């Protein structure tokens, strides 16, 4: 039996859509390395077992469809589930955390919220999951940063943004542990957006703050698409 996960390990729960069967699922992950897709919130936290996933991974089914459904308890159903290296299949989640995410899901369904824009602070670093709502670029660096980049001094002021072309992405994330949807606008090297990133994509990003002329901007170091 593993640890009981919850607020103490920065547990996050994100509503998503299974890319194989289009069913609503909940992506749970935390600082312990636990990563799991669930069908519903709260006890017994049913993991998302997906026959469409099995078909995609194994074009010639290993088991007949009826066996996949009937013998799930014997481990014959495949699951679109990601687990950390030290995490067992049994995952315990705090009762208080379960109650919080269920209550926040009700609030969001009733649209009782405003989106909070998150600006980067000095030396900020975070991993975040969300949906691409806006994709712009390549950006004009002179207009974005108000710097003349045709001089050596201006070029150096660009810091981490001087070497490559950049796109700008706005991502909305709904972490049910917090309840209030959040918005992140960040800059990302254009070559990294070729990984099937488009408006509506579910993405996982690592963001850090980078400063230009004393102002902080979100800079994307890595991006992964769930598509």
C-alpha positions in Angstrom: 0.0 0.0 0.0 1.4 3.4 -1.0 1.1 6.8 0.7 -2.2 8.6 1.0 -2.1 11.3 -1.6 -3.6 14.7 -1.2 -2.8 18.4 -0.6 0.4 17.6 1.2 2.0 16.2 -2.0 0.6 18.9 -4.2 -2.0 16.6 -5.8 -3.8 18.0 -8.9 -6.9 16.8 -10.6 -7.7 18.0 -14.1 -10.9 17.3 -16.1 -10.0 16.0 -19.5 -11.3 13.9 -22.4 -9.9 10.4 -23.1 -8.2 10.6 -26.5 -9.2 7.1 -27.3 -12.9 6.9 -26.3 -13.8 10.6 -25.8 -15.2 9.9 -22.4 -14.8 12.6 -19.7 -11.9 11.5 -17.4 -9.9 13.1 -14.5 -6.2 13.3 -14.7 -4.7 13.0 -11.3 -1.0 13.7 -10.6 1.2 14.8 -7.7 4.8 15.5 -6.7 5.2 11.8 -5.6 5.2 10.8 -9.3 1.7 9.4 -9.3 -0.1 9.9 -12.7 -3.5 8.2 -13.2 -6.7 8.8 -15.2 -10.0 8.2 -13.3 -13.6 7.8 -14.4 -15.1 9.6 -11.5 -14.1 11.8 -8.5 -14.1 10.4 -5.0 -14.2 7.0 -3.5 -13.6 4.4 -4.9 -11.7 6.6 -7.4 -12.3 4.2 -10.4 -9.4 4.1 -12.8 -10.2 4.6 -16.4 -10.2 1.3 -18.2 -10.6 1.8 -21.9 -11.2 -0.9 -24.5 -10.6 1.6 -27.3 -7.1 2.1 -25.9 -6.5 -1.6 -26.0 -7.6 -1.7 -29.7 -5.2 1.2 -30.5 -2.2 -0.4 -28.8 -3.0 -4.0 -30.0 -4.7 -3.8 -33.5 -5.4 -7.6 -33.2 -7.2 -7.9 -29.8 -5.4 -10.0 -27.3 -8.7 -10.9 -25.7 -12.2 -11.1 -27.1 -14.3 -8.0 -26.2 -16.5 -10.0 -23.8 -13.4 -11.2 -21.9 -12.1 -7.7 -21.6 -15.4 -6.6 -20.0 -16.0 -9.7 -17.8 -12.5 -10.4 -16.7 -11.4 -6.9 -15.7 -10.9 -8.0 -12.1 -8.3 -10.6 -13.3 -6.2 -7.9 -15.0 -7.3 -8.6 -18.5 -8.5 -5.1 -19.2 -5.9 -2.6 -20.4 -5.9 0.9 -18.9 -4.8 4.3 -20.2 -3.1 4.8 -16.8 0.4 6.2 -16.1 2.0 5.4 -12.8 5.2 6.7 -11.2 8.2 4.3 -10.9 7.5 3.6 -7.2 3.7 3.7 -7.3 1.6 0.6 -7.0 -1.8 0.1 -8.7 -3.6 0.7 -5.4 -3.7 4.5 -4.8 -5.1 6.0 -1.6 -6.4 9.6 -1.7 -7.3 11.7 1.3 -11.0 12.0 2.1 -10.8 15.7 2.5 -9.1 16.1 -0.9 -11.8 13.9 -2.5 -14.5 16.2 -1.0 -12.8 19.3 -2.2 -12.4 18.2 -5.8 -16.0 17.1 -6.0 -17.3 20.3 -4.6 -15.2 22.4 -6.9 -16.4 20.3 -9.9 -20.0 21.3 -9.0 -19.0 25.0 -8.8 -17.4 24.8 -12.2 -20.3 23.0 -13.8 -22.5 25.8 -12.5 -20.1 28.4 -13.9 -19.7 30.0 -10.5 -16.1 31.3 -11.2 -13.9 33.8 -12.9 -10.7 32.8 -14.7 -7.6 34.0 -12.8 -4.6 35.1 -14.9 -1.3 33.9 -13.3 1.7 36.2 -13.9 5.3 34.9 -13.3 7.2 36.0 -10.3 11.0 36.1 -10.0 12.5 32.6 -10.3 9.1 30.9 -10.7 9.0 27.3 -11.8 6.0 25.1 -12.3 4.6 22.1 -14.1 1.1 22.6 -15.4 -1.6 20.9 -17.4 -4.3 22.6 -19.4 -6.0 23.3 -22.7 -4.6 25.6 -25.5 -7.0 28.5 -25.9 -4.8 30.8 -28.1 -1.8 30.3 -30.3 -0.1 33.3 -31.8 3.1 33.9 -33.8 5.8 33.9 -34.5 5.8 37.0 -32.3 7.5 40.3 -33.2 10.2 40.6 -30.5 10.7 44.4 -30.9 7.0 45.0 -30.3 6.6 42.4 -27.6 9.6 43.5 -25.5 9.9 47.1 -26.9 13.5 46.6 -27.6 15.5 47.5 -30.7 17.1 44.2 -31.6 19.3 45.5 -34.4 21.9 46.5 -31.9 24.2 44.4 -29.8 22.9 46.0 -26.6 19.3 45.3 -27.5 20.1 41.8 -28.6 21.7 41.0 -25.2 18.7 42.4 -23.3 16.5 39.7 -24.8 18.3 37.1 -22.6 16.7 33.7 -23.0 14.5 35.0 -25.9 17.3 36.2 -28.2 18.3 33.0 -30.0 15.1 31.6 -31.5 11.7 32.5 -33.0 8.9 32.3 -30.5 5.2 31.6 -30.5 2.8 32.8 -27.7 0.3 30.3 -26.2 -2.5 31.0 -23.7 -3.5 27.9 -21.8 -6.4 27.5 -19.4 -6.2 25.0 -16.6 -8.8 23.7 -14.3 -7.2 22.1 -11.2 -10.1 20.9 -9.1 -7.9 21.0 -6.1 -8.1 24.9 -6.3 -11.5 25.3 -8.0 -10.8 28.5 -9.8 -9.7 28.1 -13.4 -6.4 29.7 -14.2 -4.9 31.2 -17.3 -1.2 31.1 -18.3 0.3 33.0 -21.3 3.8 31.9 -22.2 6.4 32.1 -24.9 7.7 28.9 -26.5 10.3 28.3 -29.2 8.4 27.9 -32.5 10.1 24.6 -33.2 8.5 23.1 -30.1 5.0 23.9 -31.3 5.3 21.5 -34.3 4.5 18.6 -32.0 0.8 18.6 -33.0 0.1 21.6 -30.8 -3.1 23.4 -31.8 -6.0 25.3 -30.2 -8.0 22.8 -28.1 -4.9 20.6 -27.4 -4.5 19.2 -23.9 -0.9 19.9 -23.0 1.5 19.4 -20.1 4.2 22.1 -19.8 7.1 23.1 -17.7 7.2 26.9 -17.2 9.9 29.1 -15.8 10.1 32.9 -15.5 12.6 34.9 -17.5 13.2 38.6 -17.2 13.5 41.2 -20.0 14.1 44.8 -18.9 12.9 44.0 -15.4 9.6 42.4 -16.5 9.0 38.7 -16.0 7.6 36.4 -18.8 6.6 32.8 -18.7 9.1 30.7 -20.8 8.2 27.2 -21.8 11.0 24.7 -21.3 9.1 21.6 -22.3 5.7 20.7 -23.7 3.9 17.4 -24.2 0.5 16.9 -25.9 -2.1 14.4 -24.7 -3.5 14.3 -28.3 
